[in-house]
Amino acid sequence: MDLAYIPSPSTGVIDLGPIPLRGYAFCIIIGVFVAVWLGNKRWIARGGRAGTVADIAVWAVPFGLVGGRLYHVITDYQLYFSDGEDWVDAFKIWQGGLGIWGAIALGAVGAWIGCRRRGIPLPAWADALAPGIAVAQACGRWGNWFNQELYGRETDVPWALKISEGPNRAAGTYHPTFLYESLWCIGVALLVIWADRRFKLGHGRAFALYVASYCAGRAWIEYMRVDEAHHILGLRLNVWTALIVFVLAVVYMVISAKVRPGREEIVEPGAPDAVEAGDAEAGEAKSDDAKSDDAVVESDAVDASGPSEASETKDAAETAKG
């Protein structure tokens, strides 16, 4: 008999009058708002304008949702295109199924478009948003709890997740991998914030740290899951993806630190801090020009006085000789 466990919701939908509020969608929406809020604070601290993060998120979020869904449908195509399955279900995103790899990849395309329109370097924007993305993932994973999906192996630990009988699942208590990943993402966010303050990460390295640290946790959490998945050499496809992306992120951090050390001083043209920095540079340049002009004047003065002094010296010598 289980003395303690985490209960699962009896339903993933709450009807607010005629409007059904789905837990999965609600968690994703909350995550997006938190990511934009935190990203905006970090962007302002870096010298950007308030609201810029939200403006670019208008491009990044839709692209990310499409990318996340495409990755899920492509890698789990048998759930929608096998015999007896309805391909229309591929569009029912509220039933769950978003691949973070596709969401980040295509979301980056949307962010690039938004950044290009604003004249902003994408790496700087990604650095500001990195911890917020991790927190958004932490929120989004609770959507899996509402849908009773993506749990781990059976267990009787006190924090086990109780799953009820349903389509493609058996009743029992399982490892709450959604909770493990949610907590891991919170840790990733805190790590990136600390490292960014400590080492002044720039040029996309804070984002790369988020990617690498997330992948490290996703690999072992993915290994615990028991839901159907494609395997390559005995490992789940997402484990391989996490390992490959981890290596790429680490390589990027190492190379970027050598090629472009330090952090961007101006992240958004026209922002108050950018204007102040530009004024300071202009002031320094003006000061240098003034010093140069003074040097020229002094040089001219020396040149002008040179012949007269030489003449006086010659006259004095001739007088002494006479």
Disulfide bonds with the S-S distance in Angstrom:
none
